[in-house]
Amino acid sequence: MQRIAQAPNSFIATLWVDALKAEGIAASVQRQYLSSAAGELPPDQCLPEVWIEHDHHAPHAEQVLHHLQHMPQQRWLCACGELVEGGFQQCWNCSAQMPT
């Protein structure tokens, strides 16, 4: 087993593990319940970690996580005049879809 990443919270760690599993990489979240020990232990030692089962999957796993952590952000102006930023493909003001 090999640690691939330390996540800022359990939610992100779980998303990363799910993405790795979708790519056929056996992965798990470790230390997901250690946040309650922060204060007794250094906070950076209590963050959840993403581990993969097979070391030879490390390069591909790192690629997958890098892609997730550096997703391109979009910015578009909806027909209703609302500026939509981030990864949203639907306007939160009028529910219109992003133009293609």
SERO-4910 file (N, C-alpha, C, O; in steps of 0.05 Angstrom, whole numbers):
BEGIN
 pado doro    nc1    nc2    nc3   cac1   cac2   cac3    cc1    cc2    cc3    oc1    oc2    oc3
  Met    A     17    -24      0      0      0      0     18     25      0     40     25     11
  Gln    A      7     46    -12     23     71    -14      4     94    -10    -18     95    -21
  Arg    A     13    114      6     -2    138      9      2    156    -15     25    161    -24
  Ile    A    -20    165    -27    -19    182    -51    -23    211    -45    -10    228    -56
  Ala    A    -41    217    -26    -47    245    -20    -59    247      8    -69    228     20
  Gln    A    -57    272     18    -70    280     43    -92    300     35    -86    319     21
  Ala    A   -116    295     43   -139    311     34   -146    331     56   -140    326     80
  Pro    A   -158    354     49   -165    374     69   -188    365     87   -191    376    109
  Asn    A   -205    346     78   -227    337     94   -236    310     83   -228    301     61
  Ser    A   -253    296     98   -262    269     91   -279    269     65   -278    250     49
  Phe    A   -294    291     61   -310    293     37   -293    292     12   -298    277     -7
  Ile    A   -272    308     11   -254    309    -12   -240    282    -15   -237    272    -37
  Ala    A   -230    271      8   -216    246      6   -234    224     -6   -225    208    -22
  Thr    A   -260    224      2   -278    204     -9   -283    208    -39   -285    189    -54
  Leu    A   -285    233    -47   -288    239    -76   -264    229    -92   -266    217   -113
  Trp    A   -240    234    -81   -215    225    -94   -214    195    -96   -207    184   -117
  Val    A   -221    181    -75   -221    152    -75   -241    141    -95   -235    122   -110
  Asp    A   -265    153    -96   -285    145   -116   -275    148   -144   -280    131   -161
  Ala    A   -261    170   -149   -250    175   -176   -228    155   -183   -227    145   -205
  Leu    A   -212    148   -163   -191    128   -168   -204    101   -173   -195     86   -191
  Lys    A   -224     94   -158   -238     68   -162   -251     67   -190   -252     46   -202
  Ala    A   -261     89   -199   -274     90   -225   -253     85   -247   -260     77   -269
  Glu    A   -228     91   -241   -206     86   -260   -194     58   -257   -174     51   -270
  Gly    A   -206     42   -239   -196     15   -235   -173     12   -215   -159     -8   -215
  Ile    A   -169     33   -199   -148     33   -180   -160     28   -152   -177     43   -142
  Ala    A   -151      7   -139   -161      0   -112   -149     21    -93   -125     23    -89
  Ala    A   -167     36    -80   -159     58    -62   -177     59    -37   -199     48    -38
  Ser    A   -167     72    -17   -183     74      8   -175    100     22   -154    112     18
  Val    A   -193    109     40   -188    132     57   -179    122     84   -191    104     96
  Gln    A   -157    133     93   -146    126    119   -146    151    136   -146    173    126
  Arg    A   -147    148    162   -147    170    182   -172    187    180   -172    211    187
  Gln    A   -194    177    169   -218    193    166   -231    201    192   -247    220    192
  Tyr    A   -226    186    213   -239    192    239   -219    205    258   -226    208    282
  Leu    A   -196    212    249   -175    223    267   -178    253    273   -164    263    290
  Ser    A   -196    266    259   -199    295    262   -207    303    290   -200    324    300
  Ser    A   -220    285    304   -228    291    332   -204    292    351   -206    302    373
  Ala    A   -181    281    342   -157    281    359   -141    307    354   -120    310    368
  Ala    A   -149    324    336   -134    349    331   -133    365    356   -154    369    370
  Gly    A   -110    374    363   -106    388    389    -89    371    407    -70    380    419
  Glu    A    -96    345    408    -80    326    423    -56    318    405    -34    313    414
  Leu    A    -62    317    379    -41    311    359    -39    336    341    -58    352    339
  Pro    A    -17    340    327    -15    362    308    -37    360    287    -42    339    276
  Pro    A    -50    383    281    -72    382    261    -65    370    234    -81    356    222
  Asp    A    -41    375    225    -33    363    199    -30    333    200    -29    320    179
  Gln    A    -28    322    223    -27    293    226    -54    280    228    -56    255    229
  Cys    A    -75    296    229   -102    286    232   -119    288    207   -143    281    207
  Leu    A   -107    297    185   -122    299    160   -125    271    147   -108    254    150
  Pro    A   -148    267    133   -152    241    120   -132    237     97   -123    257     85
  Glu    A   -125    213     92   -105    206     72   -117    187     52   -135    171     58
  Val    A   -108    189     27   -116    171      5    -93    151      0    -71    160     -6
  Trp    A    -99    126      3    -79    105     -2    -89     87    -25   -112     82    -28
  Ile    A    -69     77    -40    -75     58    -61    -64     31    -52    -44     29    -38
  Glu    A    -77     10    -62    -69    -17    -54    -44    -27    -68    -28    -41    -55
  His    A    -41    -21    -93    -18    -31   -109      0     -8   -117     -8     11   -130
  Asp    A     25    -10   -109     45     11   -114     48     18   -144     53     40   -151
  His    A     45     -2   -161     50      3   -190     28     20   -202     31     30   -224
  His    A      6     25   -187    -15     43   -197     -9     73   -190    -24     90   -198
  Ala    A     13     77   -175     18    104   -165     20    126   -187      7    147   -184
  Pro    A     34    122   -209     35    143   -230      8    150   -241      1    174   -244
  His    A     -9    130   -247    -35    135   -257    -53    149   -236    -68    167   -242
  Ala    A    -51    140   -211    -66    152   -189    -59    181   -186    -77    198   -182
  Glu    A    -33    187   -187    -25    215   -184    -35    232   -207    -42    255   -203
  Gln    A    -36    221   -231    -47    235   -254    -77    241   -250    -86    264   -255
  Val    A    -92    222   -241   -120    225   -236   -125    247   -215   -142    265   -219
  Leu    A   -110    246   -193   -114    266   -172   -105    294   -182   -118    314   -175
  His    A    -84    295   -197    -75    321   -208    -97    333   -225   -102    357   -224
  His    A   -109    317   -242   -131    326   -259   -154    337   -243   -166    358   -249
  Leu    A   -161    322   -221   -183    331   -204   -177    357   -190   -194    373   -185
  Gln    A   -152    360   -182   -144    384   -166   -139    408   -184   -138    430   -173
  His    A   -137    404   -210   -131    427   -228   -151    428   -251   -144    431   -274
  Met    A   -176    425   -244   -197    426   -265   -199    454   -276   -199    473   -261
  Pro    A   -202    456   -302   -205    483   -314   -231    496   -305   -252    483   -303
  Gln    A   -229    521   -299   -253    537   -291   -264    552   -315   -249    561   -332
  Gln    A   -290    554   -316   -303    568   -338   -316    593   -328   -323    596   -304
  Arg    A   -320    612   -346   -334    637   -339   -350    644   -364   -340    647   -386
  Trp    A   -376    646   -360   -393    652   -382   -416    671   -374   -424    670   -350
  Leu    A   -426    686   -392   -448    705   -387   -474    693   -398   -476    687   -422
  Cys    A   -492    689   -380   -518    677   -387   -535    699   -402   -530    723   -400
  Ala    A   -554    689   -417   -572    707   -432   -588    725   -413   -597    747   -421
  Cys    A   -592    716   -388   -606    733   -368   -589    755   -356   -598    771   -341
  Gly    A   -563    755   -363   -544    775   -353   -527    766   -330   -510    781   -321
  Glu    A   -532    742   -320   -516    732   -296   -489    721   -305   -488    706   -325
  Leu    A   -468    730   -291   -441    719   -297   -438    693   -281   -440    694   -256
  Val    A   -433    671   -295   -431    645   -282   -401    637   -283   -389    636   -304
  Glu    A   -390    631   -259   -362    624   -257   -359    596   -245   -377    585   -233
  Gly    A   -335    585   -249   -329    559   -238   -337    537   -258   -337    541   -282
  Gly    A   -343    514   -247   -349    491   -264   -378    487   -270   -387    466   -278
  Phe    A   -394    508   -265   -423    506   -268   -430    507   -298   -420    524   -313
  Gln    A   -448    490   -306   -458    490   -333   -487    498   -335   -499    495   -356
  Gln    A   -497    508   -313   -525    517   -312   -526    543   -296   -513    545   -275
  Cys    A   -541    562   -305   -544    588   -291   -560    584   -266   -581    572   -266
  Trp    A   -550    595   -244   -564    592   -218   -587    613   -216   -603    612   -198
  Asn    A   -587    632   -234   -608    653   -234   -633    644   -249   -655    647   -239
  Cys    A   -629    633   -273   -652    626   -289   -653    597   -298   -672    588   -311
  Ser    A   -633    581   -290   -631    552   -296   -625    546   -325   -628    523   -334
  Ala    A   -617    566   -341   -610    561   -369   -584    546   -370   -566    549   -353
  Gln    A   -581    529   -390   -557    513   -395   -535    531   -407   -542    550   -422
  Met    A   -510    525   -402   -488    540   -414   -489    537   -444   -493    515   -454
  Pro    A   -486    559   -459   -486    556   -488   -462    541   -498   -440    542   -486
  Thr    A   -466    526   -520   -443    510   -530   -428    524   -552   -409    513   -562
***
